[in-house]
Amino acid sequence: MQPFADEQELSCPYCGEEVEVQADAVGPSSEVYVEDCPVCCRPWTVSVSREGAEVFVSLGRDDD
């Protein structure tokens, strides 16, 4: 694992497969971007929030 990255295992909101998502531990307090699932290739909305040393990542459907 990279020193400034937080890796989390989450479920794809489309296919339900467990996927690893990396988020930098350093950055803005919150950010949203789109990334494709490596299993089903459908686009997720990735939401990242940072509170001190804690990094929280959630995945949403891009069509919500």
mmJSON file of the N, C-alpha and C atoms, coordinates in Angstrom:
{"data_MODEL":{"atom_site":{
"group_PDB":["ATOM","ATOM","ATOM","ATOM","ATOM","ATOM","ATOM","ATOM","ATOM","ATOM","ATOM","ATOM","ATOM","ATOM","ATOM","ATOM","ATOM","ATOM","ATOM","ATOM","ATOM","ATOM","ATOM","ATOM","ATOM","ATOM","ATOM","ATOM","ATOM","ATOM","ATOM","ATOM","ATOM","ATOM","ATOM","ATOM","ATOM","ATOM","ATOM","ATOM","ATOM","ATOM","ATOM","ATOM","ATOM","ATOM","ATOM","ATOM","ATOM","ATOM","ATOM","ATOM","ATOM","ATOM","ATOM","ATOM","ATOM","ATOM","ATOM","ATOM","ATOM","ATOM","ATOM","ATOM","ATOM","ATOM","ATOM","ATOM","ATOM","ATOM","ATOM","ATOM","ATOM","ATOM","ATOM","ATOM","ATOM","ATOM","ATOM","ATOM","ATOM","ATOM","ATOM","ATOM","ATOM","ATOM","ATOM","ATOM","ATOM","ATOM","ATOM","ATOM","ATOM","ATOM","ATOM","ATOM","ATOM","ATOM","ATOM","ATOM","ATOM","ATOM","ATOM","ATOM","ATOM","ATOM","ATOM","ATOM","ATOM","ATOM","ATOM","ATOM","ATOM","ATOM","ATOM","ATOM","ATOM","ATOM","ATOM","ATOM","ATOM","ATOM","ATOM","ATOM","ATOM","ATOM","ATOM","ATOM","ATOM","ATOM","ATOM","ATOM","ATOM","ATOM","ATOM","ATOM","ATOM","ATOM","ATOM","ATOM","ATOM","ATOM","ATOM","ATOM","ATOM","ATOM","ATOM","ATOM","ATOM","ATOM","ATOM","ATOM","ATOM","ATOM","ATOM","ATOM","ATOM","ATOM","ATOM","ATOM","ATOM","ATOM","ATOM","ATOM","ATOM","ATOM","ATOM","ATOM","ATOM","ATOM","ATOM","ATOM","ATOM","ATOM","ATOM","ATOM","ATOM","ATOM","ATOM","ATOM","ATOM","ATOM","ATOM","ATOM","ATOM","ATOM","ATOM","ATOM","ATOM","ATOM","ATOM","ATOM"],
"id":[1,2,3,4,5,6,7,8,9,10,11,12,13,14,15,16,17,18,19,20,21,22,23,24,25,26,27,28,29,30,31,32,33,34,35,36,37,38,39,40,41,42,43,44,45,46,47,48,49,50,51,52,53,54,55,56,57,58,59,60,61,62,63,64,65,66,67,68,69,70,71,72,73,74,75,76,77,78,79,80,81,82,83,84,85,86,87,88,89,90,91,92,93,94,95,96,97,98,99,100,101,102,103,104,105,106,107,108,109,110,111,112,113,114,115,116,117,118,119,120,121,122,123,124,125,126,127,128,129,130,131,132,133,134,135,136,137,138,139,140,141,142,143,144,145,146,147,148,149,150,151,152,153,154,155,156,157,158,159,160,161,162,163,164,165,166,167,168,169,170,171,172,173,174,175,176,177,178,179,180,181,182,183,184,185,186,187,188,189,190,191,192],
"type_symbol":["N","C","C","N","C","C","N","C","C","N","C","C","N","C","C","N","C","C","N","C","C","N","C","C","N","C","C","N","C","C","N","C","C","N","C","C","N","C","C","N","C","C","N","C","C","N","C","C","N","C","C","N","C","C","N","C","C","N","C","C","N","C","C","N","C","C","N","C","C","N","C","C","N","C","C","N","C","C","N","C","C","N","C","C","N","C","C","N","C","C","N","C","C","N","C","C","N","C","C","N","C","C","N","C","C","N","C","C","N","C","C","N","C","C","N","C","C","N","C","C","N","C","C","N","C","C","N","C","C","N","C","C","N","C","C","N","C","C","N","C","C","N","C","C","N","C","C","N","C","C","N","C","C","N","C","C","N","C","C","N","C","C","N","C","C","N","C","C","N","C","C","N","C","C","N","C","C","N","C","C","N","C","C","N","C","C","N","C","C","N","C","C"],
"label_atom_id":["N","CA","C","N","CA","C","N","CA","C","N","CA","C","N","CA","C","N","CA","C","N","CA","C","N","CA","C","N","CA","C","N","CA","C","N","CA","C","N","CA","C","N","CA","C","N","CA","C","N","CA","C","N","CA","C","N","CA","C","N","CA","C","N","CA","C","N","CA","C","N","CA","C","N","CA","C","N","CA","C","N","CA","C","N","CA","C","N","CA","C","N","CA","C","N","CA","C","N","CA","C","N","CA","C","N","CA","C","N","CA","C","N","CA","C","N","CA","C","N","CA","C","N","CA","C","N","CA","C","N","CA","C","N","CA","C","N","CA","C","N","CA","C","N","CA","C","N","CA","C","N","CA","C","N","CA","C","N","CA","C","N","CA","C","N","CA","C","N","CA","C","N","CA","C","N","CA","C","N","CA","C","N","CA","C","N","CA","C","N","CA","C","N","CA","C","N","CA","C","N","CA","C","N","CA","C","N","CA","C","N","CA","C","N","CA","C","N","CA","C","N","CA","C"],
"label_alt_id":[null,null,null,null,null,null,null,null,null,null,null,null,null,null,null,null,null,null,null,null,null,null,null,null,null,null,null,null,null,null,null,null,null,null,null,null,null,null,null,null,null,null,null,null,null,null,null,null,null,null,null,null,null,null,null,null,null,null,null,null,null,null,null,null,null,null,null,null,null,null,null,null,null,null,null,null,null,null,null,null,null,null,null,null,null,null,null,null,null,null,null,null,null,null,null,null,null,null,null,null,null,null,null,null,null,null,null,null,null,null,null,null,null,null,null,null,null,null,null,null,null,null,null,null,null,null,null,null,null,null,null,null,null,null,null,null,null,null,null,null,null,null,null,null,null,null,null,null,null,null,null,null,null,null,null,null,null,null,null,null,null,null,null,null,null,null,null,null,null,null,null,null,null,null,null,null,null,null,null,null,null,null,null,null,null,null,null,null,null,null,null,null],
"label_comp_id":["MET","MET","MET","GLN","GLN","GLN","PRO","PRO","PRO","PHE","PHE","PHE","ALA","ALA","ALA","ASP","ASP","ASP","GLU","GLU","GLU","GLN","GLN","GLN","GLU","GLU","GLU","LEU","LEU","LEU","SER","SER","SER","CYS","CYS","CYS","PRO","PRO","PRO","TYR","TYR","TYR","CYS","CYS","CYS","GLY","GLY","GLY","GLU","GLU","GLU","GLU","GLU","GLU","VAL","VAL","VAL","GLU","GLU","GLU","VAL","VAL","VAL","GLN","GLN","GLN","ALA","ALA","ALA","ASP","ASP","ASP","ALA","ALA","ALA","VAL","VAL","VAL","GLY","GLY","GLY","PRO","PRO","PRO","SER","SER","SER","SER","SER","SER","GLU","GLU","GLU","VAL","VAL","VAL","TYR","TYR","TYR","VAL","VAL","VAL","GLU","GLU","GLU","ASP","ASP","ASP","CYS","CYS","CYS","PRO","PRO","PRO","VAL","VAL","VAL","CYS","CYS","CYS","CYS","CYS","CYS","ARG","ARG","ARG","PRO","PRO","PRO","TRP","TRP","TRP","THR","THR","THR","VAL","VAL","VAL","SER","SER","SER","VAL","VAL","VAL","SER","SER","SER","ARG","ARG","ARG","GLU","GLU","GLU","GLY","GLY","GLY","ALA","ALA","ALA","GLU","GLU","GLU","VAL","VAL","VAL","PHE","PHE","PHE","VAL","VAL","VAL","SER","SER","SER","LEU","LEU","LEU","GLY","GLY","GLY","ARG","ARG","ARG","ASP","ASP","ASP","ASP","ASP","ASP","ASP","ASP","ASP"],
"label_asym_id":["A","A","A","A","A","A","A","A","A","A","A","A","A","A","A","A","A","A","A","A","A","A","A","A","A","A","A","A","A","A","A","A","A","A","A","A","A","A","A","A","A","A","A","A","A","A","A","A","A","A","A","A","A","A","A","A","A","A","A","A","A","A","A","A","A","A","A","A","A","A","A","A","A","A","A","A","A","A","A","A","A","A","A","A","A","A","A","A","A","A","A","A","A","A","A","A","A","A","A","A","A","A","A","A","A","A","A","A","A","A","A","A","A","A","A","A","A","A","A","A","A","A","A","A","A","A","A","A","A","A","A","A","A","A","A","A","A","A","A","A","A","A","A","A","A","A","A","A","A","A","A","A","A","A","A","A","A","A","A","A","A","A","A","A","A","A","A","A","A","A","A","A","A","A","A","A","A","A","A","A","A","A","A","A","A","A","A","A","A","A","A","A"],
"label_entity_id":["1","1","1","1","1","1","1","1","1","1","1","1","1","1","1","1","1","1","1","1","1","1","1","1","1","1","1","1","1","1","1","1","1","1","1","1","1","1","1","1","1","1","1","1","1","1","1","1","1","1","1","1","1","1","1","1","1","1","1","1","1","1","1","1","1","1","1","1","1","1","1","1","1","1","1","1","1","1","1","1","1","1","1","1","1","1","1","1","1","1","1","1","1","1","1","1","1","1","1","1","1","1","1","1","1","1","1","1","1","1","1","1","1","1","1","1","1","1","1","1","1","1","1","1","1","1","1","1","1","1","1","1","1","1","1","1","1","1","1","1","1","1","1","1","1","1","1","1","1","1","1","1","1","1","1","1","1","1","1","1","1","1","1","1","1","1","1","1","1","1","1","1","1","1","1","1","1","1","1","1","1","1","1","1","1","1","1","1","1","1","1","1"],
"label_seq_id":[1,1,1,2,2,2,3,3,3,4,4,4,5,5,5,6,6,6,7,7,7,8,8,8,9,9,9,10,10,10,11,11,11,12,12,12,13,13,13,14,14,14,15,15,15,16,16,16,17,17,17,18,18,18,19,19,19,20,20,20,21,21,21,22,22,22,23,23,23,24,24,24,25,25,25,26,26,26,27,27,27,28,28,28,29,29,29,30,30,30,31,31,31,32,32,32,33,33,33,34,34,34,35,35,35,36,36,36,37,37,37,38,38,38,39,39,39,40,40,40,41,41,41,42,42,42,43,43,43,44,44,44,45,45,45,46,46,46,47,47,47,48,48,48,49,49,49,50,50,50,51,51,51,52,52,52,53,53,53,54,54,54,55,55,55,56,56,56,57,57,57,58,58,58,59,59,59,60,60,60,61,61,61,62,62,62,63,63,63,64,64,64],
"pdbx_PDB_ins_code":[null,null,null,null,null,null,null,null,null,null,null,null,null,null,null,null,null,null,null,null,null,null,null,null,null,null,null,null,null,null,null,null,null,null,null,null,null,null,null,null,null,null,null,null,null,null,null,null,null,null,null,null,null,null,null,null,null,null,null,null,null,null,null,null,null,null,null,null,null,null,null,null,null,null,null,null,null,null,null,null,null,null,null,null,null,null,null,null,null,null,null,null,null,null,null,null,null,null,null,null,null,null,null,null,null,null,null,null,null,null,null,null,null,null,null,null,null,null,null,null,null,null,null,null,null,null,null,null,null,null,null,null,null,null,null,null,null,null,null,null,null,null,null,null,null,null,null,null,null,null,null,null,null,null,null,null,null,null,null,null,null,null,null,null,null,null,null,null,null,null,null,null,null,null,null,null,null,null,null,null,null,null,null,null,null,null,null,null,null,null,null,null],
"Cartn_x":[0.844,0.0,0.888,0.46,1.206,1.059,2.085,2.045,0.903,0.451,-0.6,-1.897,-2.109,-3.349,-4.061,-5.368,-6.198,-6.957,-6.822,-7.481,-8.648,-9.818,-10.995,-11.664,-12.25,-13.015,-14.482,-15.121,-16.534,-17.229,-18.539,-19.307,-19.763,-19.636,-20.111,-21.626,-22.146,-23.588,-24.391,-23.734,-24.416,-24.37,-23.145,-23.013,-22.821,-22.541,-22.403,-21.047,-20.131,-18.799,-17.991,-17.163,-16.25,-15.134,-14.862,-13.834,-12.983,-11.728,-10.836,-10.809,-10.997,-10.982,-9.91,-9.015,-7.963,-8.322,-8.091,-8.3,-7.096,-6.608,-5.486,-5.923,-5.075,-5.368,-5.23,-4.536,-4.317,-5.082,-5.808,-6.561,-7.651,-8.584,-9.672,-10.546,-11.318,-12.145,-13.19,-13.608,-14.527,-14.334,-14.596,-14.526,-15.417,-15.867,-16.707,-16.159,-16.038,-15.588,-16.212,-16.087,-16.663,-15.54,-15.739,-14.77,-15.559,-15.02,-15.697,-15.357,-16.342,-16.137,-15.2,-14.167,-13.253,-13.89,-15.051,-15.729,-16.788,-17.758,-18.876,-18.763,-17.754,-17.461,-18.523,-19.436,-20.438,-19.869,-20.289,-19.701,-20.271,-19.367,-19.754,-19.57,-20.277,-19.964,-19.221,-17.962,-17.126,-17.134,-17.55,-17.549,-16.494,-15.595,-14.518,-14.639,-14.592,-14.544,-13.407,-12.778,-11.633,-11.906,-11.732,-11.911,-10.691,-9.743,-8.489,-7.742,-7.403,-6.685,-7.637,-8.943,-9.938,-10.317,-10.412,-10.849,-12.068,-13.158,-14.397,-14.706,-14.976,-15.254,-16.589,-17.435,-18.685,-18.882,-19.589,-19.873,-21.358,-21.708,-23.107,-23.264,-24.479,-24.773,-24.7,-24.097,-23.987,-25.33,-26.299,-27.609,-28.645,-28.221,-29.156,-29.47],
"Cartn_y":[-1.18,0.0,1.241,2.237,3.482,4.232,4.999,5.636,6.631,7.295,8.295,7.87,6.571,6.079,5.169,5.27,4.422,3.498,2.198,1.23,0.615,0.636,0.085,-0.915,-1.945,-2.915,-2.566,-2.363,-1.992,-2.88,-2.825,-3.591,-2.684,-3.167,-2.421,-2.257,-1.04,-0.833,-1.446,-1.894,-2.539,-4.059,-4.631,-6.092,-6.745,-5.955,-6.491,-7.109,-7.15,-7.727,-6.852,-7.5,-6.774,-6.175,-4.895,-4.193,-3.375,-3.152,-2.32,-0.919,0.066,1.465,2.169,2.874,3.625,5.103,5.73,7.165,7.747,8.858,9.525,10.03,9.831,10.298,11.812,12.416,13.86,14.441,15.502,16.141,17.02,17.449,18.304,17.537,18.253,17.598,16.686,16.985,16.082,16.223,15.125,15.143,14.042,14.229,13.259,13.1,11.845,11.593,10.301,10.039,8.842,7.886,6.602,5.548,4.32,3.569,2.372,1.16,0.289,-0.964,-1.858,-2.436,-3.319,-4.668,-4.98,-6.244,-6.086,-5.177,-5.043,-3.821,-2.968,-1.785,-0.69,-0.741,0.319,1.44,2.682,3.823,4.02,4.173,4.505,6.0,6.529,7.834,7.556,7.947,7.722,9.007,8.903,10.051,9.803,10.77,10.662,11.84,11.554,12.635,12.335,13.383,13.268,14.086,13.438,14.107,13.776,14.676,14.416,13.302,12.235,11.1,10.062,10.244,9.3,9.615,8.558,8.695,7.807,8.375,7.642,7.636,6.437,6.283,5.572,6.067,5.373,5.355,4.334,4.171,4.303,5.012,5.155,4.867,4.63,4.402,5.741,5.736,6.968,7.399,6.478,6.814,7.168,7.344,7.751,9.221],
"Cartn_z":[0.0,0.0,0.0,-0.739,-0.805,0.518,0.908,2.222,2.399,1.348,1.493,0.824,0.659,0.064,1.052,1.038,1.869,0.918,1.117,0.25,1.007,0.386,1.03,0.104,0.685,-0.09,0.04,-1.107,-1.157,-2.173,-2.212,-3.188,-4.318,-5.55,-6.706,-6.576,-6.755,-6.632,-7.787,-8.829,-9.956,-9.865,-9.836,-9.902,-8.539,-7.494,-6.153,-5.837,-6.81,-6.576,-5.625,-4.806,-3.935,-4.785,-4.605,-5.369,-4.403,-4.784,-3.987,-4.584,-3.731,-4.157,-3.343,-4.037,-3.354,-3.351,-2.215,-2.086,-1.375,-1.869,-1.216,0.149,1.136,2.483,2.589,1.649,1.638,0.459,0.69,-0.385,0.195,-0.666,-0.182,0.819,1.622,2.635,2.015,0.784,0.083,-1.422,-2.133,-3.589,-4.137,-5.369,-6.055,-7.463,-7.915,-9.281,-9.776,-11.07,-11.686,-12.048,-11.73,-12.039,-12.483,-13.44,-13.921,-13.07,-12.869,-12.143,-12.956,-12.327,-13.058,-13.413,-12.834,-13.094,-14.182,-13.979,-14.928,-15.837,-15.601,-16.427,-16.38,-15.425,-15.302,-14.434,-14.659,-13.945,-12.543,-11.573,-10.212,-9.997,-9.036,-8.482,-7.179,-7.125,-5.937,-5.112,-3.868,-2.953,-1.886,-1.73,-0.748,0.205,1.507,2.49,3.466,3.898,4.799,6.043,7.199,8.485,9.332,9.379,10.083,9.372,10.101,9.51,8.909,9.078,8.579,7.131,6.306,4.919,4.731,4.256,4.038,2.552,2.004,0.586,0.438,-0.471,-0.772,-2.274,-2.742,-4.161,-4.403,-5.455,-5.826,-7.313,-7.712,-9.129,-9.84,-11.021,-11.785,-12.364,-12.406,-12.975,-11.92,-10.653,-9.589,-9.679],
"occupancy":[1.0,1.0,1.0,1.0,1.0,1.0,1.0,1.0,1.0,1.0,1.0,1.0,1.0,1.0,1.0,1.0,1.0,1.0,1.0,1.0,1.0,1.0,1.0,1.0,1.0,1.0,1.0,1.0,1.0,1.0,1.0,1.0,1.0,1.0,1.0,1.0,1.0,1.0,1.0,1.0,1.0,1.0,1.0,1.0,1.0,1.0,1.0,1.0,1.0,1.0,1.0,1.0,1.0,1.0,1.0,1.0,1.0,1.0,1.0,1.0,1.0,1.0,1.0,1.0,1.0,1.0,1.0,1.0,1.0,1.0,1.0,1.0,1.0,1.0,1.0,1.0,1.0,1.0,1.0,1.0,1.0,1.0,1.0,1.0,1.0,1.0,1.0,1.0,1.0,1.0,1.0,1.0,1.0,1.0,1.0,1.0,1.0,1.0,1.0,1.0,1.0,1.0,1.0,1.0,1.0,1.0,1.0,1.0,1.0,1.0,1.0,1.0,1.0,1.0,1.0,1.0,1.0,1.0,1.0,1.0,1.0,1.0,1.0,1.0,1.0,1.0,1.0,1.0,1.0,1.0,1.0,1.0,1.0,1.0,1.0,1.0,1.0,1.0,1.0,1.0,1.0,1.0,1.0,1.0,1.0,1.0,1.0,1.0,1.0,1.0,1.0,1.0,1.0,1.0,1.0,1.0,1.0,1.0,1.0,1.0,1.0,1.0,1.0,1.0,1.0,1.0,1.0,1.0,1.0,1.0,1.0,1.0,1.0,1.0,1.0,1.0,1.0,1.0,1.0,1.0,1.0,1.0,1.0,1.0,1.0,1.0,1.0,1.0,1.0,1.0,1.0,1.0],
"B_iso_or_equiv":[0.0,0.0,0.0,0.0,0.0,0.0,0.0,0.0,0.0,0.0,0.0,0.0,0.0,0.0,0.0,0.0,0.0,0.0,0.0,0.0,0.0,0.0,0.0,0.0,0.0,0.0,0.0,0.0,0.0,0.0,0.0,0.0,0.0,0.0,0.0,0.0,0.0,0.0,0.0,0.0,0.0,0.0,0.0,0.0,0.0,0.0,0.0,0.0,0.0,0.0,0.0,0.0,0.0,0.0,0.0,0.0,0.0,0.0,0.0,0.0,0.0,0.0,0.0,0.0,0.0,0.0,0.0,0.0,0.0,0.0,0.0,0.0,0.0,0.0,0.0,0.0,0.0,0.0,0.0,0.0,0.0,0.0,0.0,0.0,0.0,0.0,0.0,0.0,0.0,0.0,0.0,0.0,0.0,0.0,0.0,0.0,0.0,0.0,0.0,0.0,0.0,0.0,0.0,0.0,0.0,0.0,0.0,0.0,0.0,0.0,0.0,0.0,0.0,0.0,0.0,0.0,0.0,0.0,0.0,0.0,0.0,0.0,0.0,0.0,0.0,0.0,0.0,0.0,0.0,0.0,0.0,0.0,0.0,0.0,0.0,0.0,0.0,0.0,0.0,0.0,0.0,0.0,0.0,0.0,0.0,0.0,0.0,0.0,0.0,0.0,0.0,0.0,0.0,0.0,0.0,0.0,0.0,0.0,0.0,0.0,0.0,0.0,0.0,0.0,0.0,0.0,0.0,0.0,0.0,0.0,0.0,0.0,0.0,0.0,0.0,0.0,0.0,0.0,0.0,0.0,0.0,0.0,0.0,0.0,0.0,0.0,0.0,0.0,0.0,0.0,0.0,0.0],
"pdbx_formal_charge":[null,null,null,null,null,null,null,null,null,null,null,null,null,null,null,null,null,null,null,null,null,null,null,null,null,null,null,null,null,null,null,null,null,null,null,null,null,null,null,null,null,null,null,null,null,null,null,null,null,null,null,null,null,null,null,null,null,null,null,null,null,null,null,null,null,null,null,null,null,null,null,null,null,null,null,null,null,null,null,null,null,null,null,null,null,null,null,null,null,null,null,null,null,null,null,null,null,null,null,null,null,null,null,null,null,null,null,null,null,null,null,null,null,null,null,null,null,null,null,null,null,null,null,null,null,null,null,null,null,null,null,null,null,null,null,null,null,null,null,null,null,null,null,null,null,null,null,null,null,null,null,null,null,null,null,null,null,null,null,null,null,null,null,null,null,null,null,null,null,null,null,null,null,null,null,null,null,null,null,null,null,null,null,null,null,null,null,null,null,null,null,null],
"auth_seq_id":[1,1,1,2,2,2,3,3,3,4,4,4,5,5,5,6,6,6,7,7,7,8,8,8,9,9,9,10,10,10,11,11,11,12,12,12,13,13,13,14,14,14,15,15,15,16,16,16,17,17,17,18,18,18,19,19,19,20,20,20,21,21,21,22,22,22,23,23,23,24,24,24,25,25,25,26,26,26,27,27,27,28,28,28,29,29,29,30,30,30,31,31,31,32,32,32,33,33,33,34,34,34,35,35,35,36,36,36,37,37,37,38,38,38,39,39,39,40,40,40,41,41,41,42,42,42,43,43,43,44,44,44,45,45,45,46,46,46,47,47,47,48,48,48,49,49,49,50,50,50,51,51,51,52,52,52,53,53,53,54,54,54,55,55,55,56,56,56,57,57,57,58,58,58,59,59,59,60,60,60,61,61,61,62,62,62,63,63,63,64,64,64],
"auth_comp_id":["MET","MET","MET","GLN","GLN","GLN","PRO","PRO","PRO","PHE","PHE","PHE","ALA","ALA","ALA","ASP","ASP","ASP","GLU","GLU","GLU","GLN","GLN","GLN","GLU","GLU","GLU","LEU","LEU","LEU","SER","SER","SER","CYS","CYS","CYS","PRO","PRO","PRO","TYR","TYR","TYR","CYS","CYS","CYS","GLY","GLY","GLY","GLU","GLU","GLU","GLU","GLU","GLU","VAL","VAL","VAL","GLU","GLU","GLU","VAL","VAL","VAL","GLN","GLN","GLN","ALA","ALA","ALA","ASP","ASP","ASP","ALA","ALA","ALA","VAL","VAL","VAL","GLY","GLY","GLY","PRO","PRO","PRO","SER","SER","SER","SER","SER","SER","GLU","GLU","GLU","VAL","VAL","VAL","TYR","TYR","TYR","VAL","VAL","VAL","GLU","GLU","GLU","ASP","ASP","ASP","CYS","CYS","CYS","PRO","PRO","PRO","VAL","VAL","VAL","CYS","CYS","CYS","CYS","CYS","CYS","ARG","ARG","ARG","PRO","PRO","PRO","TRP","TRP","TRP","THR","THR","THR","VAL","VAL","VAL","SER","SER","SER","VAL","VAL","VAL","SER","SER","SER","ARG","ARG","ARG","GLU","GLU","GLU","GLY","GLY","GLY","ALA","ALA","ALA","GLU","GLU","GLU","VAL","VAL","VAL","PHE","PHE","PHE","VAL","VAL","VAL","SER","SER","SER","LEU","LEU","LEU","GLY","GLY","GLY","ARG","ARG","ARG","ASP","ASP","ASP","ASP","ASP","ASP","ASP","ASP","ASP"],
"auth_asym_id":["A","A","A","A","A","A","A","A","A","A","A","A","A","A","A","A","A","A","A","A","A","A","A","A","A","A","A","A","A","A","A","A","A","A","A","A","A","A","A","A","A","A","A","A","A","A","A","A","A","A","A","A","A","A","A","A","A","A","A","A","A","A","A","A","A","A","A","A","A","A","A","A","A","A","A","A","A","A","A","A","A","A","A","A","A","A","A","A","A","A","A","A","A","A","A","A","A","A","A","A","A","A","A","A","A","A","A","A","A","A","A","A","A","A","A","A","A","A","A","A","A","A","A","A","A","A","A","A","A","A","A","A","A","A","A","A","A","A","A","A","A","A","A","A","A","A","A","A","A","A","A","A","A","A","A","A","A","A","A","A","A","A","A","A","A","A","A","A","A","A","A","A","A","A","A","A","A","A","A","A","A","A","A","A","A","A","A","A","A","A","A","A"],
"auth_atom_id":["N","CA","C","N","CA","C","N","CA","C","N","CA","C","N","CA","C","N","CA","C","N","CA","C","N","CA","C","N","CA","C","N","CA","C","N","CA","C","N","CA","C","N","CA","C","N","CA","C","N","CA","C","N","CA","C","N","CA","C","N","CA","C","N","CA","C","N","CA","C","N","CA","C","N","CA","C","N","CA","C","N","CA","C","N","CA","C","N","CA","C","N","CA","C","N","CA","C","N","CA","C","N","CA","C","N","CA","C","N","CA","C","N","CA","C","N","CA","C","N","CA","C","N","CA","C","N","CA","C","N","CA","C","N","CA","C","N","CA","C","N","CA","C","N","CA","C","N","CA","C","N","CA","C","N","CA","C","N","CA","C","N","CA","C","N","CA","C","N","CA","C","N","CA","C","N","CA","C","N","CA","C","N","CA","C","N","CA","C","N","CA","C","N","CA","C","N","CA","C","N","CA","C","N","CA","C","N","CA","C","N","CA","C","N","CA","C","N","CA","C","N","CA","C"],
"pdbx_PDB_model_num":[1,1,1,1,1,1,1,1,1,1,1,1,1,1,1,1,1,1,1,1,1,1,1,1,1,1,1,1,1,1,1,1,1,1,1,1,1,1,1,1,1,1,1,1,1,1,1,1,1,1,1,1,1,1,1,1,1,1,1,1,1,1,1,1,1,1,1,1,1,1,1,1,1,1,1,1,1,1,1,1,1,1,1,1,1,1,1,1,1,1,1,1,1,1,1,1,1,1,1,1,1,1,1,1,1,1,1,1,1,1,1,1,1,1,1,1,1,1,1,1,1,1,1,1,1,1,1,1,1,1,1,1,1,1,1,1,1,1,1,1,1,1,1,1,1,1,1,1,1,1,1,1,1,1,1,1,1,1,1,1,1,1,1,1,1,1,1,1,1,1,1,1,1,1,1,1,1,1,1,1,1,1,1,1,1,1,1,1,1,1,1,1]
}}}
